[in-house]
Amino acid sequence: MPRKKVTDVSGNGGVKRKRASGKKKDREFSSDDEFEDYEQESIKKAGKQTTKSGLQPVTVSGDAKENIKLEVPKVKGQLLIFGATNWDLIGRKEVPKQQAAYRNLGQNLWGPHRYGCLNDVQVSSVVSGSCAAHSLLITTEGKLWSWGRNEKGQLGHGDTKRLDAPKLVEALGEEVIVAAACGRNHTLALTENGAVYSFGENKLGQLGQGNQTDAVLSPSTILYNGQPLVKVACGAEFSMVVDCKGNVYSFGCPEYGQLGHNSDGKFIARAQRIEFDCELIPRRVAIFIEKTKDGQVLPVPNVVARDVVCGANHTLVLDSQKRVFSWGFGGYGRLGHTEQKDEMVPRLVKLFDFPGRGATQIYCGYQCSFAVSEMGGLFFWGVTNTSRESTMYPKAVQDLCGWKIRSLACGKSSIIIAADESTISWGPSPTFGELVCVSYTVRSIIHAHSDGIQPIYHAYVLQRLLVVDPEFLCSLGHWC
């Protein structure tokens, strides 16, 4: 059956939208209110939807909720770190005056090192973000540790003191954490029961707690009472979550349309200053589209999200049919649509919409995107921070043909992957030690992404974190 026609529901254009339904005359949506009415109709099955005025959280009745219990990734290892370690200088040209005492602290680690405080800790996964300067680790028992920059309380310890070594987040000591995500200055943590805690900066509502505050220093649950959540992801100042039914929710800053609600949220405040109408609690991404060669915009039905990842200002979703959707800031081709245009709603990446050519894994760097196809090839689009040579649509990384890609991490300018029994890294020079390659004999450096196991992530472009099989650490003693 042909898909219904919709026009102008994405990009930087106006709010006019059309759709055709059977033999009825095409209908125009001439205002955001009309579009929101249509959006509300399409999401009733997911529960009660939030509105701007009422700030009502997504809710379903208790007997309609799924009863789930998520598991911590079944990986046991120890943490290795290499790259830059001066947290207050990472991502900055100079240390701010208020952090002047830290100006000369930290060094570049040109080989893998271990933290002494983690000698007896079995690590399941390591988490950070392409624009974050703080890191997290999850133990095999589901305990969350954090360290790094902490001006906004993104470490969850109830203060704003920077930490140079991992420390247990005691406020979540009674919870079993199975996954987490880092934004620029905020953090999400997912529990085994599908609840999400958030902490850190909240000026743009990126914590999903129904308000806008400078900082939340201790973990608090997001304002959501829908189906249990199973995935979390963070951009620079926005967040994404996915529930067990495959629905995607977003909150935070909508500046480039990265929330997927057909708006960049801009409005003129006093003194002609541009501000943003942020989403303060999770709001469902209701519409997914594709664009044909002749410019038609068609809604894509039956999208059940299986994974979500975020760059600084763009988002990717992988669905149950191995299709990839992207939206948000379109500069340098990071969305994979052959044009540098912002997308306000999720748009299908055509390359992966063919039999046998779907995607099985997705990843985001700061300004780029990656996908692993079901045939095993690694595809890249976008740009690294220093080269400025854009790849406008997904292209295979030819040097990795034949490798089985197990996981990938990417920052502003450097990339590291686990493939077969090896780790492989590349990026522009100069670097700070983050591209060191551990011996190919060290297996299980990055654990597999399949069967619900989460990949690890790097701390920032200037730092790399790996989980290593402890059987092989005896050969790494001189790095400790």
Secondary structure as GFF3:
##gff-version 3
##sequence-region A 1 480
A	DSSP	beta_strand	6	7	.	.	.	ID=ss1
A	DSSP	beta_strand	17	19	.	.	.	ID=ss2
A	DSSP	beta_strand	27	29	.	.	.	ID=ss3
A	DSSP	alpha_helix	32	42	.	.	.	ID=ss4
A	DSSP	three_ten_helix	44	46	.	.	.	ID=ss5
A	DSSP	three_ten_helix	62	64	.	.	.	ID=ss6
A	DSSP	beta_strand	78	84	.	.	.	ID=ss7
A	DSSP	three_ten_helix	97	102	.	.	.	ID=ss8
A	DSSP	beta_strand	108	113	.	.	.	ID=ss9
A	DSSP	three_ten_helix	116	118	.	.	.	ID=ss10
A	DSSP	beta_strand	123	127	.	.	.	ID=ss11
A	DSSP	beta_strand	134	139	.	.	.	ID=ss12
A	DSSP	beta_strand	144	148	.	.	.	ID=ss13
A	DSSP	beta_strand	163	168	.	.	.	ID=ss14
A	DSSP	three_ten_helix	170	172	.	.	.	ID=ss15
A	DSSP	beta_strand	177	182	.	.	.	ID=ss16
A	DSSP	beta_strand	186	191	.	.	.	ID=ss17
A	DSSP	beta_strand	196	202	.	.	.	ID=ss18
A	DSSP	beta_strand	213	221	.	.	.	ID=ss19
A	DSSP	beta_strand	229	234	.	.	.	ID=ss20
A	DSSP	beta_strand	238	243	.	.	.	ID=ss21
A	DSSP	beta_strand	248	252	.	.	.	ID=ss22
A	DSSP	beta_strand	266	268	.	.	.	ID=ss23
A	DSSP	three_ten_helix	270	272	.	.	.	ID=ss24
A	DSSP	beta_strand	274	276	.	.	.	ID=ss25
A	DSSP	beta_strand	279	284	.	.	.	ID=ss26
A	DSSP	beta_strand	289	291	.	.	.	ID=ss27
A	DSSP	beta_strand	297	299	.	.	.	ID=ss28
A	DSSP	beta_strand	305	310	.	.	.	ID=ss29
A	DSSP	beta_strand	314	319	.	.	.	ID=ss30
A	DSSP	beta_strand	324	328	.	.	.	ID=ss31
A	DSSP	three_ten_helix	331	333	.	.	.	ID=ss32
A	DSSP	beta_strand	343	348	.	.	.	ID=ss33
A	DSSP	three_ten_helix	350	352	.	.	.	ID=ss34
A	DSSP	beta_strand	359	364	.	.	.	ID=ss35
A	DSSP	beta_strand	368	373	.	.	.	ID=ss36
A	DSSP	beta_strand	378	382	.	.	.	ID=ss37
A	DSSP	beta_strand	391	396	.	.	.	ID=ss38
A	DSSP	three_ten_helix	398	400	.	.	.	ID=ss39
A	DSSP	beta_strand	405	410	.	.	.	ID=ss40
A	DSSP	beta_strand	415	419	.	.	.	ID=ss41
A	DSSP	beta_strand	422	426	.	.	.	ID=ss42
A	DSSP	beta_strand	463	468	.	.	.	ID=ss43
A	DSSP	three_ten_helix	470	479	.	.	.	ID=ss44
###
